[in-house]
Amino acid sequence: MTERVARRGFLVGGAVIGAGALVTACTGNTPAPEAAASTAAPAPAATGGNDAPGDKVVIGFSAPAADHGWIAAIAKNAEAAAKQYTDVEFKPVEPTNDINAQISAVESLIAAKVAALVILPNDGQQLNQIARQASDAGIPVINLDRVFPDKLSYRTWIGGDNYGMGVAAGHYIGKTLKDKGVADPVILEIQGIATLPLTQDRSKGFEDALKTYGFKVTAKQDAQFTVESGTKVTSNLLQAHKKIDAIWNHDDDQGIGVLAAVKEAGRSEFFMVGGAGSANAMREIQADSGVLKATVTYSPTMAASAVKLARLIAQGKGMSDLLENQVPQSITLASETITKDNVAKYLPLGFES
């Protein structure tokens, strides 16, 4: 990424399929494990159906540099998925936040005549032409998360649901406050970067969901997707609001700073919902000893799913659970709500912030 601004993808239409359909796959009070799911050794692929060995395929992979927990997990999940298959040769190029360097790297994969390309672009607009070049050369492109504007540039798009994240967070907060009998709650929202379409989608989903309970956001501020800004912004909000009922923080990575500020202020009268589904946040939820009670997913397991889709497309297969003979053109993953009641199920899929 040239900046942290493009870490999450843009929302496009498509079939809503949960991450589990495609993969068999902050500061906590408990020690971090040696390895989270994003670094765990992959289980062997099943031997039946679409997972049965087929024609050998080379899958190229290009993504930004891992300067953020979510991006780091993207690369690890992609590699782990490829290792499940004896008929897949995984060919990643050097991750980079430089647009021109990523274009050159993709050009090298085109020249190598890979069977399929999985690309998480630093910027979909600026890398659109090189993706189109690959498609025109007969190489199917699986566009991961940040969408290319030209649909002729990719075979299939797969990514998260930013609007759905807001909806999930809004319903959790709204229902919890209603159940508590809170009539006029103070609800704060800590965004990533306010000018980004993805952030605006998240905020719109949050606003729309809260409306169904008769609630609205009292105040919101963006924290730039960084720990440092998370701390500073939260400190300012806590000082400005002497009583708070709930907070939604868009990003679990910046949430490390958010929770640090809450702890420093000694505030505990409210509850908080995170965003993305980091392992750090999940351990905090599991411990149930602080304000963080839930997080809504934007899972990097989508990279593993993208590799699986690339393999199916390169081998001319469809998705075995669907009646259609080919992989769909667009797949939007559902945003799921993680609480202490189901955190054990999701923790193996978490990424380290």
Backbone hydrogen bonds, N-H to C=O, Kabsch-Sander energy under -0.5 kcal/mol:
donor,donor_aa,acceptor,acceptor_aa,energy
6,A,3,E,-0.6
7,R,4,R,-1.2
10,F,145,D,-0.6
15,A,330,S,-1.4
17,I,15,A,-0.8
17,I,332,T,-1.5
21,A,18,G,-2.0
22,L,19,A,-1.7
23,V,19,A,-1.4
24,T,25,A,-0.8
28,G,26,C,-0.6
37,A,347,L,-0.6
38,S,350,G,-1.1
39,T,36,A,-1.8
40,A,36,A,-0.8
40,A,37,A,-0.7
45,A,84,Q,-1.4
51,D,48,G,-1.4
52,A,49,G,-1.4
57,V,87,D,-2.8
59,I,57,V,-0.6
59,I,89,E,-2.6
60,G,58,V,-0.6
60,G,116,A,-2.7
61,F,91,K,-1.7
62,S,118,V,-2.2
67,D,65,A,-2.0
72,A,68,H,-2.5
73,A,69,G,-1.8
74,I,70,W,-1.5
75,A,71,I,-1.6
76,K,72,A,-1.7
77,N,73,A,-2.7
78,A,74,I,-2.1
79,E,75,A,-2.2
80,A,76,K,-2.3
81,A,77,N,-2.1
82,A,78,A,-2.0
83,K,79,E,-1.8
84,Q,81,A,-1.2
85,Y,82,A,-1.6
88,V,85,Y,-1.0
89,E,57,V,-2.8
90,F,88,V,-0.6
91,K,59,I,-2.9
91,K,89,E,-0.5
93,V,61,F,-2.3
96,T,63,A,-1.1
99,I,97,N,-0.6
102,Q,98,D,-2.2
103,I,99,I,-2.2
104,S,100,N,-2.3
105,A,101,A,-2.1
106,V,102,Q,-2.4
107,E,103,I,-2.3
108,S,104,S,-1.7
109,L,105,A,-1.3
110,I,106,V,-2.2
111,A,107,E,-2.5
112,A,108,S,-1.4
113,K,110,I,-1.4
114,V,109,L,-1.5
115,A,58,V,-2.0
116,A,58,V,-1.3
117,L,140,P,-2.6
118,V,60,G,-2.6
119,I,117,L,-0.6
119,I,142,I,-2.2
120,L,62,S,-2.7
127,L,123,D,-1.8
128,N,125,Q,-0.8
131,A,127,L,-1.8
132,R,128,N,-2.3
133,Q,129,Q,-2.0
134,A,130,I,-1.8
135,S,131,A,-2.4
136,D,132,R,-2.9
137,A,133,Q,-1.2
138,G,135,S,-1.8
139,I,134,A,-2.4
142,I,117,L,-3.7
142,I,140,P,-0.5
143,N,141,V,-0.8
143,N,156,T,-2.5
144,L,119,I,-2.7
144,L,142,I,-0.7
145,D,143,N,-0.7
145,D,158,I,-3.0
146,R,144,L,-2.0
147,V,145,D,-0.8
151,K,149,P,-0.7
153,S,150,D,-2.2
154,Y,151,K,-1.0
155,R,141,V,-2.6
156,T,141,V,-1.6
157,W,329,Q,-2.2
158,I,143,N,-2.3
159,G,331,I,-1.8
162,N,160,G,-0.7
165,M,161,D,-1.6
166,G,162,N,-1.6
167,V,163,Y,-2.1
168,A,164,G,-2.7
169,A,165,M,-2.5
170,G,166,G,-2.7
171,H,167,V,-2.5
172,Y,168,A,-2.0
173,I,169,A,-2.4
174,G,170,G,-2.9
175,K,171,H,-2.6
176,T,172,Y,-2.1
177,L,173,I,-2.4
178,K,174,G,-2.3
179,D,175,K,-2.8
180,K,176,T,-1.4
181,G,177,L,-0.6
181,G,178,K,-1.2
182,V,177,L,-2.4
187,I,185,P,-0.8
188,L,186,V,-0.5
188,L,246,A,-2.6
189,E,219,A,-1.9
190,I,248,W,-3.1
191,Q,189,E,-0.7
191,Q,221,Q,-2.1
196,L,193,I,-1.6
200,Q,196,L,-2.3
201,D,197,P,-2.5
202,R,198,L,-2.0
203,S,199,T,-2.6
204,K,200,Q,-2.3
205,G,201,D,-2.3
206,F,202,R,-2.1
207,E,203,S,-2.6
208,D,204,K,-2.7
209,A,205,G,-2.2
210,L,206,F,-2.3
211,K,207,E,-1.8
212,T,208,D,-0.8
212,T,209,A,-0.8
213,Y,210,L,-1.8
214,G,211,K,-1.5
215,F,210,L,-2.3
218,T,187,I,-2.6
219,A,187,I,-1.2
221,Q,189,E,-2.0
223,A,191,Q,-2.1
224,Q,192,G,-2.8
226,T,223,A,-1.7
230,G,226,T,-2.1
231,T,227,V,-2.1
232,K,228,E,-2.2
233,V,229,S,-3.0
234,T,230,G,-1.8
235,S,231,T,-2.2
236,N,232,K,-2.0
237,L,233,V,-2.3
238,L,234,T,-2.7
239,Q,235,S,-1.9
240,A,236,N,-1.9
241,H,237,L,-1.5
242,K,240,A,-0.5
245,D,186,V,-2.5
246,A,186,V,-1.8
247,I,271,F,-1.8
248,W,188,L,-2.3
249,N,247,I,-0.5
249,N,273,V,-2.8
250,H,190,I,-2.9
250,H,248,W,-0.5
252,D,275,G,-2.8
255,G,251,D,-1.2
256,I,252,D,-0.6
256,I,253,D,-1.3
257,G,254,Q,-0.8
258,V,254,Q,-1.6
259,L,255,G,-2.9
260,A,256,I,-1.6
261,A,257,G,-2.1
262,V,258,V,-2.0
263,K,259,L,-2.5
264,E,260,A,-2.3
265,A,261,A,-2.0
266,G,262,V,-0.9
266,G,263,K,-0.6
267,R,262,V,-1.6
271,F,245,D,-1.4
272,M,291,V,-2.7
273,V,247,I,-2.5
274,G,294,A,-2.8
276,A,296,V,-3.7
279,A,351,F,-3.1
280,N,351,F,-0.7
282,M,278,S,-2.2
283,R,279,A,-2.4
284,E,280,N,-1.8
285,I,281,A,-2.4
286,Q,282,M,-2.7
287,A,283,R,-2.2
288,D,284,E,-1.5
289,S,284,E,-0.6
293,K,272,M,-2.6
293,K,291,V,-0.6
294,A,272,M,-1.1
295,T,338,I,-1.6
296,V,274,G,-1.2
297,T,336,E,-2.5
298,Y,276,A,-2.0
302,M,299,S,-1.5
303,A,300,P,-2.0
304,A,301,T,-0.5
305,S,301,T,-2.0
306,A,302,M,-2.1
307,V,303,A,-1.9
308,K,304,A,-2.1
309,L,305,S,-2.5
310,A,306,A,-2.4
311,R,307,V,-2.2
312,L,308,K,-2.1
313,I,309,L,-2.8
314,A,310,A,-2.6
315,Q,311,R,-1.8
316,G,313,I,-1.3
317,K,312,L,-3.3
320,S,318,G,-0.6
322,L,319,M,-2.3
327,V,317,K,-0.6
331,I,157,W,-2.5
332,T,15,A,-2.5
333,L,159,G,-2.9
333,L,331,I,-0.6
336,E,334,A,-0.6
338,I,295,T,-3.2
338,I,336,E,-0.5
339,T,337,T,-0.5
342,N,339,T,-1.0
343,V,339,T,-1.4
345,K,342,N,-1.2
346,Y,342,N,-1.0
347,L,343,V,-2.5
349,L,346,Y,-2.3
350,G,347,L,-1.7
351,F,277,G,-0.6
